[in-house]
Amino acid sequence: MLSRLSPADRTAFMSGVRDYSPTLMAMFSWGLVTGVAMSKSVLSVPQAVAMSLLVYAGSSQLAVLPLMAAKLPIWTVLLTAAMVNTRFVIFSAGLAPHFSYLSFWRRLTLGYFNGDVVYLLFQKKAFANGYVPGKEAYFWGMSLLSWVFWQVSSIAGILLASVVPDNWGLDLAGTLALVPLIVSAVINRAMLVAVASAGVVALVAIDLPYRLSLPLAVFAAIAAGSIAQFVAERADLRRIRAARPTASAASRADLGDKEP
């Protein structure tokens, strides 16, 4: 596959692979936990494997397993999965300006392979909107590596569930491994406000049904980050306006000094 890419795309693809590689241990442990949970639920091995391949969303998979075990109506399962995955609507909106020139089916494929960490690392590159040489290849370098490691770890968890003790705490290990990546993404005050707001709301609403704490945290982060960004921009504008008279006075003084 790489041999069919242009030199620029090959370089970008491998750059995506390298940038995503530090998160692989977290991805592997999280996938293993999800696979074990599916195998120990009401799903058979073929059903669990099919769920891993078709759904490809660890948080929603874990969220719906207790509902399926309780034999709740299917609409509650679908609603819970939709609530947990609300954040991907935000991700899609963030990627739209970058890949709007692609066909619908190609964009749909990109959406399936997208993930939390993939989106975070892609946005950190600060690509220009529209077509940029190597941008799509960079995305594929990360997303394909993520998908492969997720499926390998998830299916391993499904097949090895009987030999993986519940007290290993792999879910906590995977979460802790992702914390440094999240912290490194906080590059300004608006993002810090968004992250802090999401954390507070998620903790306060943690006991709500259907994992509603997650979409509420997403909406809180968007609102708080937008307000913080607006306040910061207004403050910058006021500083610029305040600096203009001083700069004008200094320019007039310089012109006066130069007069004969």
N, C-alpha and C positions, 0 to 999 in steps of 0.2 A: 504494500500500500504506500509506504513512504517513497518508493522509487517513482511512483506516478506523480508525486507532488513536485512543484517547482522548488528550486533551492531555497527561496525565501520562505515558502510554506513549510519545508522540512525543518528549517532552523526554528521557525515559530512553533511548530508542533513539538519539537524536542524541548524547547524552552518551557512550554506548558507542562510537559512531563516532569521536568526538573522542579518547577515551581510547586507542583502538587505533591511531589514525593515526600516532603516532611510530614504530611498529614496521613500517610498510609497506615501507620500503626494505630492511630485513633480510628480510622475508617475500618480497619480489620477487626478491632475489638468490638466496635459498635455493630458491625455486620454479624460477628459471631454471636453476640448477645441476642440479636434479633432472630437469627436462625434457631438458636436454642429455644427461645420463647415460642416460636411458631411450632417447632417440633413437639414441645411439651403441652401445646394447646389442643384444641379439638381437631386440628388439621392433620390429615394424613401426610406422609412424606411427599407424594406427588403434588398434593394441593399446596403444601408449603413452598416447594420449589417453584411452582407456577406463580404463587403470590410474590415470591422474591423477584422473578423475572418480569412479571407484568406490572406490578405496583411500583417497585423500586423507590420506596419512601419509608425508611425505617420508623420514623416517629408515628406516622399514621398506621403502619402495620402493627406496632405495639399497642396503639390506642384502641384498635378495633378488636384485638384478640379477646379481651375480657367480655366484650359485648357478644361476640360470637359464641363464647363458652356459655354465657347466660341465655343464649337462644333468644335474644331480643329481636324485634322486627328489623328487617333489612334497612328500612329508612333511617333508623338510628345509627346503624353501622356506616352508611353512606354519609350521613350528616356529620358524624364525628370525624371521618376521614377528610371531608371537605373543610371542616373547621381547622383541623391540624395543618392542612396544606394551604391555608389561605395565604401564607407568606409567598408561595410561588406565583401568585397573581402579581405581587410586588416585584418579584424577580423578573417575571415576563415583561412587565412594563419597563423595567430598567434595561433589559436586553433589546427591546423593540427598536430603539433608534440605531442600534448597531447592526441589526440583521434584517431590517425592513425590506431591503432590496432582494432578499431571497424568496423563493417560491413558498407557498403556504405549507406544503408537505415537508419541505426542508426545514422551515422554522418549527414545525410541529415536532420533527425529529430532534432538533436542538433542545426543545422544551422537555422532551422525555429524558434526555441525558443530563440536563442541568441539575445542579445540586447546591446545597447551602454553601459549602466551601468553594466549589467551582465558581459560583457567582461572586463570592467575596473576593477571591483572588483575581478574577477577571476585571472586576470594577477597580481594584487597586492599580491596575495597569494604566488606567485613565486613557483608553483609546479614544480617538476622535469618532464621532458618529459617522454612519454610512460605511462605504467600502474602504477598508484599509488593508493593504497587502499583508498577509500573514495573520490577520486578526482571527478569522474563523479557524484556521489551523491551530492557533494557540488555544482556542476554546476546546477544540477536539482533543488536543494533547492532554489536557486536564480531565475532560469529561470521560473519555474512553478509559483512561487509567483508573479513574474513580469507579466506573461501572464494573470493570473487570475485578478489582479488588473487593468491591462490595459483594458481587455474586459469588466469588470464590469463598469469602469469609462467611457469608450467609448460608450457602449450601453446605459448607463444612460444619457450621453450627447445627444445621438440620440433621446431618448424617451422624454427627458425634454428640448429640444432645445427651445421650445416656451416660457418657463418660466425662462430661463437663460439670463439675460441682456448682451448685447454686451460690455458694459462698465465695466464689472467686472475685466477685465484684467487677467484672469486666465492663459493665455499663458505666460505672463511675470512672474507671480508668480511661475509657474512650472520651468521656466528657471532659475530664481534666486535661487530656492531651490536646483538646481543641481550644482550651482557654487562652494559651499564649497567642494563638492565631487570631482569636477575636480581639484580644487586647491590642495587638499590632495594627488592627484595622481602625482603631480610634485615632484619627489623624487631626481632628479639630474639636472645638468645644461643642458644636452642634451634634456631632456624632457621639460624643461623650454623654450629652444630655439624653440622646435617643437611647443609648445602651442602658443608662441608669434607669430611665423611665420604664423600659421594657422589663428590666430585672425586677423592679419594685412591683409592677402590675402583675407579673407572672407569679411572684411569691404571694401577693395578697389574694389573687384569684385561683390559687392552686387547687382548691377544693371544689371548684365548679365542675359540673358534669360535662361530658363530651370533650374534655380537654379545651374548654373555652378560654382558659387562661392564655393559651398560645396566640390565638388570633387577637385577643384583647391586648396582649403585650405588643403585637405587631402594630396595631392601630395606635397604641400609645406612643410607640417609638416614632412612627411617622409624624404624628401630631406634634410631639415634643421637639423632635429634630427640626421640623419645618419652622416652628415658632422660634427656636433658638437661632436658626439660620437667618430668619427675617430680622430678628433683633440685632444680630451681628452685622448684617448688611446695612441696616439703618444707622448703627453706630459708626461704621466705616464711612458712610455718606456724610454724616455730620462732621467727622474729623476732616474729610476732604474739603467740605465747604468752609470750615473754620480755618483751614490752612491757606485757602485762596487769597484772602486779604493780605495776609502776611507775605505771601509770595509776590503779590502784586506790588506791595509797598517796597519790598526788597528790589524788585525789578526797576521801579521808578527811581529808587535811590541810586542804583547802579548807573542808570542813564544820566542822572544828574551829575554824578561824579565824572562822567565821560564828556560832559559838555565843556567847551573851551571857555 
